[in-house]
């Protein structure tokens, strides 16, 4: 017996080396493909070359990312009787490869096979990998041993075993799992594929047909769950989603930059990312609304106002249409035109689709007369009649073109036009709130607000149907207005959605009161609502302190129960007003002496002063969205941009100022709740006066 076979760690290292060599060989095979003789033309060649390039990228060996993170030893071959691995078309049968009596399977971020096609690493999304996340002593799922691996950089340095069928071995918390969860956060958000918990895995692997809404408090991993769900769905339904598309929607660009490396690390390169503002960018946004106007513009009732306004452009025909063909004249009387228009309106078609159908309906009425007179017109004749100048003129008069931006401009600039279509929907006060005091003369010169752009998007969908995607992930959803939910819902009318959020972190005037209401606006009333209550990021002491705010900001929500004990992770200190900046600098310096990222969070109004203090002290600092480096690990974060971000250590400047920076106390306390829960390892709270009473 040689040294490698006798040493389990050496054997695992040898398998890692072999697996990396196999992955390299897979990549070289793809790079060596010659497509010159298999493409019919340059277009096919471009498409195929693009697919090959994507495959090469997906097969990249990331040196500091473990190729596999776990191993499963089965009692029976997966797919054999007694092995509870998958079912139906998703079941993976690996019989015939030498594993009829069980076998070892290495679980990793992507599939790797050897020169014979035998798997060396199994994709974490495969059914055979599922017990790595869900098996327990109570339900071992035919697994006898689950092994977790520990890495330093890209080197395999440790392993830890759980004998799931050994009744004499007590269940215990995995130290490697705990270490991976607590690993310092430097740089962009990383995947959690090695640490997915059973309740998270159930959400990740739920089917494509159904929509899911995940209510999760700070540190419960809801964002990571949503992203891993996308990766799983692309694995299980790749062809379908390749046709229909997937999209991740985040609250702002800083957040999207923070999460953008997660899916590529899992081998998924084609998922698009956007904010809601990106989706509705029909016009340039250069203006802002006061809270009263934004609240009304974001209200779902505006959809009915817009619907009425769009339909108001249809004018009943005042006279008939006379079509001249050769020596014959064919007349469609006004009453018959009116019947056609009423029938199209009754079908509740999109405005634009009905407008396109109208000339064909008029032409059909002419063809009926032709047939009665003994002629035998065909489809070409009908198309020619539909293009006749008289028919075109009638369509233009009855069903004119509608420009969505011009329509919204008129609604917000013309009090009479708004009143005509908002009657019984908006009160007089609400109408006055949205009307511009000094409207621009044209849509092009208008300083549109973000809420205006959403209204234009709604109007555009009333005119022409919005393209629907196969699956959409909507993160930090609690801050969307009903009209923004409708804009997102239009992008997944024929697909499904994963909604992620926390009602306690809603910080907009229109913040979501209940998920049932939000799902109604999305058009996904049948979505399943799941709640994550186990916290894996925020230390127990910190989340317990922040949760004192819950009765005031979200009384119905369950408090997050953190699995992480970290004594000394919370420090709350009062300082003199004249000493606050110096105390902040001292706290930042203390945090910088530790490993990991540091976030200095403060009320937006305090950011300029703190930036000046940091510069004067020679402390390098970043803005949210900028990637941390060894030389710059501190990020200065306005409280308004802290949502969704996380740092190893957080210094929170003046909680009362964070609360005071919002238009009302509840919103301010919610903003404070967000700021208090960004820390992974430690939180220092510095204040000069009384803390908000809700903190106790």
Secondary structure, DSSP 8 states (H G I E B T S, - for coil): --HHHH-HHHHHHHHHHHHHHHHHHHHHHHHT---TTT-SSHHHHHHHHHHHHHHHHHT---TTS-SEEEEEEESS-TTSTT-----GGG----TTSS-TT-EEEEEESS-EE-TTS-EEEEETTSGGGTHHHH--SS--TTEEEEEEEEEETTEEEEEEEEETT-TTS-----HHHHHHHTS---SS----TTT--HHHHHHHTS-SSS-EEEEE-TTS-HHHHHHHHHHHHHHHTHHHHHHH-EEEEESSHHHHHHHTHHHHHTT----EEEEHHHHTTTS-B-----HHHHHHHTSTHHHHHHHHHHHTTB---SS-EEEEETTEEEEE-HHHHHHHHHHHHHTT--HHHHHHHHHHHHHHHHHHHHHHTT----HHHHHHHHT-HHHHHHHHHHB----HHHHHHHHHH-HHHHHHHHTTTS-HHHHHHHS-SS--SSGGG--B-HHHHHHHHHHHHHHS-----SEEEE-SGGG--HHHHHHHHHTTSSSEEEEEE-GGG--STT--S-HHHHHHHHT-TT-EEEEE-EESSS-HHHHHHHGGGHHHH-TTS---EES---TT-EEEEE--GGGHHHHHHHHHHHHHTSSS-EEEEE-GGGHHHHHHHHHHTT---EETTS---SS--EEEEEGGG-TT--EEEEEEE-HHHHHHTSSSHHHHHHHHHHHHT-EEEEEEEEESS---GGG-
